[in-house]
Amino acid sequence: MVTLNHLSVEDPDDGSPLLPEAAEAATPTPVFHRQRVVTKTDSKDFFPSRRENFAFSLVLLIGCYSAVLIPAYFPLDKVATLSDDNQHPKDLALLNRSASLLSGPCQPHWGLNHLKPLPCSASLLDIPVFVQQDRPVRWDLSPPLGLQGSEEHLALALASLPQPGLPPSLRREGSCRRCVVVGSGGVLHGSHLGSHIDQYDIIIRLNNAPVSDFERDAGSRTTIRLVYPEGAPNSANEYKNTTMVVLVVFKSLDLYWLTSIITKKPLSFWSKLWFWREVVDDIPLKPENFRILHPEIIHKTGRVLQKYALKQRNMVPTLGASAVVMALQLCDQVSLAGFGYDMQHPGARLHYYETIRMGAMKAQVVHDISAEKLFLRDLVAAGAVTDLTGAL
């Protein structure tokens, strides 16, 4: 018996063919792995197409730009206002007190009767409210305490006013009237007093304090808006539901501006240069809806404030303090809303309509805010006026 220990599968040197068994052994046996081969068709299911990838990138890009640009188009104070719409009033006790006051009958001569016991009362009685041709005006003092040097401009302005004096709707005879002076203070923000303010007979506002978008806290009606040219609202919307615009004269050119507004004749380029800020060219009211505040209001308010000031000087009161004295001449009962600067908290809101803080008041040197607060506190304590927002 012959045993084969080794069988070569290499080609024989002589080139003869392999044995069948050897040929079969020489053929490599395929090895099958369980690994899945990704075909071109399968890759479409796994990876997004070019169109899908472009769409996703575009959405991501728009989202990033929106996150950056949207805050630039929505000021912080507006965003805060919109987000606060569903909040509750910050002081229900004050809101209830205001409602109780409005629910009772109007008390004739209430303000003047409670003003008389105060030492300053003699200075605040029987002051003319608007300038008119048949009543004297102080000429020995320059604006805003008088009208010295403004005779020519005053004559032109009065000539353009069909009704320069007190209109019948504001005269006391025959009815009891309630006034509210709406200040610009941040304390008004979140008060929810708007619907109460709108119930007063006479609603007095100051300069460019807005109504639009702030009706919930500040109300929607305006009877009198006290302004000087640089402080008059630029938006025509702010003059809707407005009965009267009253000019407070701080310089002779202010009267020239009023004449321009009433007659619809634009100011010259050179005249505009004398205003410290751009002034509005048009106010959408009729000529009979304009007046000039009598400088005696400013002068006598300043005289009273001197008694509360640490330094004796010619005091120029704010429009807010002057408006309170004017209201005492016009109305039987006077209420205040949005008054009282809290200088002890510089981070508090300065105005109800913007996010500027109380610390900004330290930069102003024209008005004596501390003296005004003491004066208004005395009026509240005597019962001559009512503080609706509780900051005095």
C-alpha positions in Angstrom: 0.0 0.0 0.0 1.3 3.4 -0.9 0.5 6.4 1.3 0.6 10.0 -0.1 2.1 12.3 2.5 2.0 15.5 0.4 0.2 16.6 -2.7 1.4 19.7 -4.4 -1.0 21.9 -6.1 1.6 23.9 -7.9 2.0 23.6 -11.6 4.4 20.9 -12.5 7.6 22.0 -14.1 6.7 20.3 -17.3 3.5 22.2 -17.8 1.2 19.1 -17.5 -2.3 19.7 -16.2 -3.2 19.4 -12.6 -5.0 16.4 -11.3 -8.7 17.0 -11.0 -8.6 16.8 -7.2 -5.7 19.3 -7.1 -7.5 21.7 -9.4 -10.5 21.7 -7.2 -8.4 22.3 -4.1 -6.6 25.2 -5.8 -9.8 27.1 -6.5 -10.2 29.7 -3.6 -13.4 29.1 -1.5 -15.4 32.4 -1.2 -15.8 33.7 2.3 -19.3 35.2 3.1 -19.4 37.9 5.9 -22.6 39.2 7.5 -21.5 42.8 7.0 -24.2 44.8 5.1 -22.9 46.6 2.0 -24.5 50.1 1.6 -25.7 50.5 -1.9 -26.4 53.8 -3.7 -30.1 53.3 -3.2 -29.8 52.8 0.5 -27.7 56.0 0.9 -30.6 58.2 -0.1 -32.6 57.0 2.9 -29.7 57.6 5.3 -28.3 61.0 4.2 -30.5 64.1 3.3 -30.6 65.2 -0.3 -29.1 68.5 -1.5 -32.5 70.2 -1.5 -33.3 69.1 2.0 -29.9 70.1 3.2 -30.3 73.6 1.6 -33.8 74.0 3.2 -32.6 73.1 6.6 -29.6 75.5 6.4 -31.9 78.3 5.2 -34.3 77.8 8.2 -31.3 77.7 10.6 -29.9 80.9 9.1 -33.2 82.7 9.3 -33.6 81.6 12.9 -30.2 83.0 13.9 -30.8 86.3 12.2 -34.2 86.6 13.9 -32.7 86.0 17.3 -30.3 88.9 16.7 -32.6 91.4 14.8 -36.0 91.1 16.5 -34.8 92.8 19.8 -33.5 95.7 17.8 -37.0 96.3 16.3 -38.8 96.0 19.6 -37.5 98.4 22.3 -37.2 97.1 25.8 -39.9 99.2 27.2 -42.4 98.1 24.5 -41.5 94.4 25.1 -42.0 94.9 28.8 -45.4 96.6 28.2 -46.6 93.8 25.9 -45.5 91.1 28.3 -47.2 92.9 31.3 -50.7 93.0 29.7 -52.0 90.2 31.8 -50.4 91.2 35.1 -52.5 92.3 38.1 -52.5 95.9 39.4 -49.5 96.4 41.6 -51.6 98.1 44.3 -55.2 97.0 44.7 -55.7 99.2 47.7 -54.9 102.4 45.7 -57.1 101.2 42.8 -60.0 100.6 45.2 -59.5 104.0 46.7 -59.6 105.6 43.3 -62.8 103.8 42.4 -64.4 104.8 45.7 -63.5 108.5 45.1 -65.1 108.4 41.6 -68.2 106.7 42.9 -69.0 109.5 45.3 -70.6 112.9 44.3 -68.4 115.8 43.2 -67.7 118.3 46.0 -67.9 121.9 44.9 -64.9 124.1 45.8 -63.3 121.2 47.6 -59.7 122.0 46.5 -59.8 125.7 47.3 -61.5 125.2 50.7 -58.8 122.8 51.7 -56.0 125.0 50.3 -56.9 128.0 52.4 -55.4 126.8 55.7 -51.9 126.4 54.1 -49.5 129.3 54.5 -49.0 129.4 50.7 -52.7 129.6 49.9 -52.8 133.4 49.2 -50.3 133.0 46.4 -52.3 130.2 44.7 -55.8 131.7 44.5 -57.4 133.5 41.6 -54.6 133.2 39.1 -55.4 133.7 35.4 -55.0 130.5 33.4 -54.7 131.6 29.8 -53.2 134.7 28.2 -55.8 137.0 26.6 -55.7 140.5 25.2 -58.0 142.1 27.8 -56.0 140.9 30.9 -52.6 142.3 32.0 -49.4 140.2 31.7 -46.3 140.8 33.7 -43.7 142.6 31.5 -41.0 143.0 34.0 -39.9 139.4 33.9 -38.6 137.3 31.0 -40.1 134.0 30.0 -41.1 131.6 31.6 -41.9 133.9 34.6 -43.2 136.7 32.4 -43.3 137.9 28.8 -40.8 140.8 28.8 -39.2 141.1 25.4 -41.9 138.9 23.8 -44.5 141.6 23.0 -44.2 141.4 19.2 -44.3 137.6 19.1 -47.2 137.5 21.6 -49.3 140.0 19.5 -48.9 137.7 16.4 -49.8 134.6 18.4 -52.9 136.2 20.0 -54.0 137.4 16.5 -54.0 133.8 15.3 -56.1 132.5 18.2 -59.9 132.8 17.6 -60.6 132.2 21.3 -57.6 133.1 23.4 -59.3 133.1 26.8 -61.0 130.5 28.9 -63.5 128.4 26.8 -67.0 128.0 28.1 -66.4 124.2 28.6 -63.8 125.0 31.3 -65.6 127.6 33.2 -66.8 126.8 36.7 -70.2 128.4 36.6 -73.1 125.9 36.9 -71.3 122.6 37.4 -68.9 120.8 39.7 -65.8 119.4 37.9 -63.1 117.0 38.7 -59.6 117.2 37.3 -56.8 114.7 37.1 -53.2 115.7 36.3 -51.4 112.8 34.7 -47.7 113.0 35.5 -45.1 111.0 33.7 -43.7 109.2 36.7 -42.8 105.5 36.6 -45.1 104.9 39.5 -48.0 105.0 37.0 -46.6 101.9 35.3 -48.7 98.9 36.3 -51.3 100.9 38.1 -54.3 99.9 35.9 -55.7 103.4 36.4 -56.5 104.1 32.8 -60.2 103.5 33.0 -60.5 105.6 36.1 -58.5 108.5 34.6 -60.9 108.6 31.6 -63.9 109.2 33.9 -62.6 112.7 35.0 -64.1 115.9 33.5 -60.7 117.4 32.8 -57.6 115.4 32.1 -54.3 117.3 32.0 -51.2 115.8 30.4 -47.6 117.0 30.0 -45.4 117.4 27.0 -44.9 114.2 25.0 -46.1 111.7 27.6 -47.8 109.1 25.4 -51.3 107.8 25.4 -51.2 105.3 22.6 -50.2 101.8 23.8 -50.4 102.9 27.4 -54.2 103.3 27.8 -54.3 100.6 30.5 -52.3 102.7 33.0 -52.6 106.3 31.6 -56.1 106.5 30.1 -57.0 107.5 26.5 -58.5 111.0 26.7 -56.8 114.3 27.0 -58.5 117.6 27.8 -55.4 119.8 28.1 -51.9 119.0 27.0 -49.3 121.4 28.3 -46.3 121.6 26.0 -43.3 123.7 25.0 -42.1 123.3 21.4 -39.3 120.8 22.0 -41.6 118.7 24.2 -44.6 118.5 21.9 -45.5 114.9 20.7 -44.3 114.2 17.1 -46.9 111.5 16.4 -50.4 112.6 15.2 -51.9 109.7 17.2 -51.1 111.5 20.4 -53.5 114.3 19.5 -56.5 112.0 19.1 -59.2 112.5 21.7 -57.4 115.8 22.6 -59.5 119.0 23.3 -56.7 121.5 23.7 -53.0 122.1 23.4 -51.6 124.8 25.7 -48.2 126.4 25.1 -45.9 127.1 28.0 -43.6 130.0 26.9 -40.0 129.5 27.8 -38.6 131.8 25.2 -39.9 134.3 22.7 -39.4 132.0 19.8 -41.9 129.6 21.3 -44.7 132.0 20.5 -43.4 132.2 16.9 -43.6 128.4 16.8 -47.2 128.4 18.0 -48.2 131.0 15.3 -46.6 128.7 12.7 -48.6 125.7 14.0 -51.9 127.5 14.0 -51.5 129.3 10.6 -49.9 126.2 9.0 -47.0 128.4 7.8 -43.7 126.5 8.3 -40.9 128.0 10.3 -37.8 129.1 8.5 -34.7 127.0 8.5 -32.9 129.7 10.6 -35.6 129.9 13.2 -35.5 126.1 13.7 -31.8 126.3 14.6 -32.6 128.2 17.8 -34.6 125.2 19.3 -32.4 122.8 21.3 -34.2 119.9 19.7 -36.2 119.3 16.5 -39.7 120.6 16.8 -42.9 119.3 15.3 -44.2 121.1 12.2 -47.9 120.3 12.5 -50.4 119.5 15.2 -53.7 118.2 13.8 -56.1 120.5 15.8 -58.1 123.5 14.8 -57.0 127.0 15.7 -59.6 127.3 18.4 -58.0 124.3 20.2 -54.8 126.2 21.1 -54.1 128.5 24.1 -51.1 130.2 25.8 -50.6 129.5 29.5 -50.5 132.6 31.6 -47.0 133.1 33.0 -48.5 134.0 36.4 -49.1 130.2 36.8 -45.3 129.6 36.4 -44.3 132.7 38.4 -46.5 132.1 41.4 -45.8 128.4 41.5 -42.1 129.2 41.6 -42.6 131.7 44.4 -44.3 129.1 46.5 -41.5 126.6 45.8 -38.9 129.0 47.1 -40.4 128.5 50.6 -39.5 124.8 50.3 -36.1 125.2 48.7 -32.7 125.1 50.5 -31.3 127.8 48.2 -33.3 131.0 47.5 -33.3 131.8 43.8 -35.8 132.4 41.0 -37.4 128.9 40.9 -38.5 127.5 37.5 -41.1 124.8 38.4 -41.7 121.7 36.3 -44.7 121.5 34.1 -46.1 119.0 36.5 -46.1 121.4 39.5 -47.4 124.2 37.3 -50.2 121.9 36.0 -51.3 121.2 39.6 -51.6 124.9 40.3 -53.5 125.4 37.0 -55.9 122.6 37.9 -56.7 124.2 41.3 -57.9 127.2 39.3 -60.1 125.2 37.0 -61.6 122.4 39.0 -63.4 121.7 42.3 -61.6 118.5 43.0 -58.1 117.7 41.8 -56.4 114.3 41.7 -52.8 113.4 40.7 -51.6 110.3 39.0 -47.9 109.5 38.2 -46.4 112.0 40.6 -43.5 111.5 43.0 -39.9 110.9 42.0 -38.2 108.3 44.3 -34.7 109.6 44.4 -33.7 107.1 47.1 -34.0 104.3 44.5 -31.9 105.3 41.4 -32.8 102.0 39.7 -36.5 102.7 39.8 -38.4 103.5 36.6 -38.3 107.3 35.9 -41.2 107.4 33.4 -44.1 105.0 32.9 -43.5 104.8 29.1 -39.8 104.1 28.9 -37.0 102.2 30.7 -34.8 105.2 31.8 -34.1 104.9 35.5 -34.4 107.4 38.3 -30.7 108.1 38.4 -31.0 110.2 35.3 -32.7 112.9 37.3 -29.4 113.7 39.1 -28.1 115.2 35.9 -30.7 118.0 35.7 -30.1 121.3 37.4 -33.0 123.4 36.3 -35.7 122.2 38.7 -35.7 121.6 42.4 -37.4 118.2 42.6 -37.1 117.9 46.4 -38.8 121.3 46.9 -41.6 120.3 44.6 -42.2 117.0 46.4 -42.5 118.8 49.7 -45.0 121.3 48.2 -47.1 118.5 46.7 -47.0 116.5 49.9 -48.4 119.5 51.8 -51.3 119.8 49.3 -52.1 116.1 49.7 -51.8 116.3 53.5 -54.2 119.2 53.5 -56.7 117.4 51.3 -56.5 120.0 48.6 -55.5 117.3 46.1 -55.6 113.5 46.1 -52.6 111.3 45.2 -54.0 108.3 43.2 -50.6 106.5 42.8 -49.4 107.0 46.4 -45.8 108.1 45.7 -45.9 111.5 47.4 
